[in-house]
Amino acid sequence: MTETSDRVLIIVPAWNEARNVGHTVAEIRAASPEYDVVVIDDGSTDATADVASTAGAVVIRLPFNLGVGGAMRTGFTYAKRHGYRRAIQVDADGQHNPVDIALVLSGLERADISIGARFADVGDYEVRGPRRWAMIFLAKVLSRVAKTRLTDATSGFRAAGPRAIDQYVRYYPAEYFGDTLDSLVAACHAGLTVTQVPVAMRPRMHGTSTQGTVGATIYLLRAVFALSLAVMRRARPARQTTAEPAREAAA
């Protein structure tokens, strides 16, 4: 296995992003020679994988669409197996500016997970209506869980240190909002620390978001439901076998 502990793995989940992913990979590679890029082609039906490979990324092709959570768990597994101690998600659609990768990574100097946060007095990213209400509510709840102030609990622009990589390999849910909310709650319950770094988001280069107008109208209820399940979920205590008391008594 190649020693990569001093390098950073950039994980790019991509589903039908052939028009965007090549430019995103090129921007990442131009940002720093220390960044290695792996694109997780999440069951795309277009040329996403070929475009990413031509741009210089390592490409892992999933046989069908698993969603961002499944793609990211694949990426973190790759990071673990290849000895990376820092990994960061960058979306293929161009909204995450590769210039800010170093800034988000700097948060790992004081925490296990660093979130590139919108709504933190940087940039002009704006969300209105139910999505905005949901984000405010989610940020307040996640701030209590993480025991630190968070303004953007659903940002996917987040970095993981070695403890977080280990945690995400063990548990990184694929269901709706699991990749942002549930994964963060589970990490906090496991004792990991979280911080945020303010960043500016950019608009998509091409195409539309996977959440359309109809999706936005039900965003609030789905988000609250997903967070409720995540907060209620607790690790089950290990069962003590009948042989364990006997050994303890013998000791």
HELIX and SHEET records of a PDB file:
HELIX    1   1 VAL A   21  ALA A   31  1                                  11    
HELIX    2   2 THR A   48  ALA A   55  1                                   8    
HELIX    3   3 VAL A   68  ARG A   81  1                                  14    
HELIX    4   4 PRO A   98  ASP A  100  5                                   3    
HELIX    5   5 ILE A  101  SER A  106  1                                   6    
HELIX    6   6 GLY A  107  GLU A  109  5                                   3    
HELIX    7   7 PRO A  130  ALA A  146  1                                  17    
HELIX    8   8 PRO A  162  ARG A  170  1                                   9    
HELIX    9   9 GLY A  178  ASP A  182  3                                   5    
HELIX   10  10 SER A  183  HIS A  189  1                                   7    
HELIX   11  11 THR A  213  THR A  217  1                                   5    
HELIX   12  12 TYR A  219  MET A  232  1                                  14    
HELIX   13  13 ALA A  243  ALA A  250  1                                   8    
SHEET    1   A 7 VAL A  58  LEU A  62  0                                        
SHEET    2   A 7 TYR A  35  ASP A  42  1                                        
SHEET    3   A 7 VAL A   8  ALA A  14  1                                        
SHEET    4   A 7 ALA A  87  GLN A  89  1                                        
SHEET    5   A 7 ARG A 158  ALA A 160 -1                                        
SHEET    6   A 7 ILE A 113  ALA A 117 -1                                        
SHEET    7   A 7 VAL A 194  PRO A 198  1                                        
END                                                                             
